Amino acid sequence: MHKLVAEYLRPWKDKLPTLYDWDFDQDRATKDFGLSFGDTTSFGRTLELKSGLRQLVRETDCPIEHARVAIYFVKVWGGITRFSKVEETLCLFAHMKGSTAPPVAYNLPFKMISSWSKWASIVCPEWACIYDVRVAYSLNAINYLAGAKHPIFPMPEGRNSRLKMLDVSTLLLSERLGHTQPHVDGASEPKTIRKNHFIPEHSTYATYVSLVSKVSQDLWGDSNRIHEVEMLLFSLADADIYADVFKRLSNVAVKQ
């Protein structure tokens, strides 16, 4: 799977500074955390923000300060206004702060993954990066465009109406079902479908961070550029990737 993702992203990897357009209120970040910004692009300012917040977290073990950073990064910067499980999120990674590699065996809950993965990317930046609806959509879309040979990444909840219009998980599942025996007893049961076609929720994040590390290595010869891989997947989701899914679906419809 990582080869497919790397090849799809390769033409875009040097265009990330212009592709990435997630903006935020710099004045608030400066006021709340004393951060300064010198870059003129959303991409550069986001890197400066993350670097500053990571430095703040590294310098203290104070749970109140960690909570302040987490609330800002998830709720304000990340736009997840419903985020309220602050203590639970901090506890998930309390023993992993500053770790340079993921634990040998860990199963993080899929619930709230869009929230806690943002915090993980701050407290464990060497190996953890953001997993949200756009990232999952892009991974599944690349799989779909390449023939649906790999299991489906579970999709977190999201409010992006554009991505909901073309439900790539359903398109991908439809493609995969076409490769299997449809009349096997129990094949249509949701439990069976999940087992046969989806990455288990409990291992989704471990699968994801392993994949982005390999994609980073493939694209840059450096496995540490995982956050740029995530930003590429995020940036392309409702732009070129969405357009490619629409084009493929339209071509299939014409042939029928």
Stockholm file with secondary structure:
# STOCKHOLM 1.0

chainA/1-256         MHKLVAEYLRPWKDKLPTLYDWDFDQDRATKDFGLSFGDTTSFGRTLELKSGLRQLVRETDCPIEHARVAIYFVKVWGGITRFSKVEETLCLFAHMKGSTAPPVAYNLPFKMISSWSKWASIVCPEWACIYDVRVAYSLNAINYLAGAKHPIFPMPEGRNSRLKMLDVSTLLLSERLGHTQPHVDGASEPKTIRKNHFIPEHSTYATYVSLVSKVSQDLWGDSNRIHEVEMLLFSLADADIYADVFKRLSNVAVKQ
#=GR chainA/1-256 SS CHHHHHHHHGGGGGGHHHHCCCCCCHHHHHHHHCCCCCCSSHHHHHHHHHHHHHHHHHTCCCHHHHHHHHHIIIIIISCCTTCCCHHHHHHHHTTTTTCSSCCSSCCCCSTTHHHHHHHHHHHSTTTCCCCCHHHHHHHHHHHHHTTSCSCBCCCCCCCCHHHHHSCHHHHHHHHHHTTSCTTSTTTTSHHHHHHHHBCCGGGHHHHHHHHHHHHHHHHHSCTTCHHHHHHHHHHHIIIIIHHHHHHHHHHHHHHC
#=GC SS_cons         CHHHHHHHHGGGGGGHHHHCCCCCCHHHHHHHHCCCCCCSSHHHHHHHHHHHHHHHHHTCCCHHHHHHHHHIIIIIISCCTTCCCHHHHHHHHTTTTTCSSCCSSCCCCSTTHHHHHHHHHHHSTTTCCCCCHHHHHHHHHHHHHTTSCSCBCCCCCCCCHHHHHSCHHHHHHHHHHTTSCTTSTTTTSHHHHHHHHBCCGGGHHHHHHHHHHHHHHHHHSCTTCHHHHHHHHHHHIIIIIHHHHHHHHHHHHHHC
//
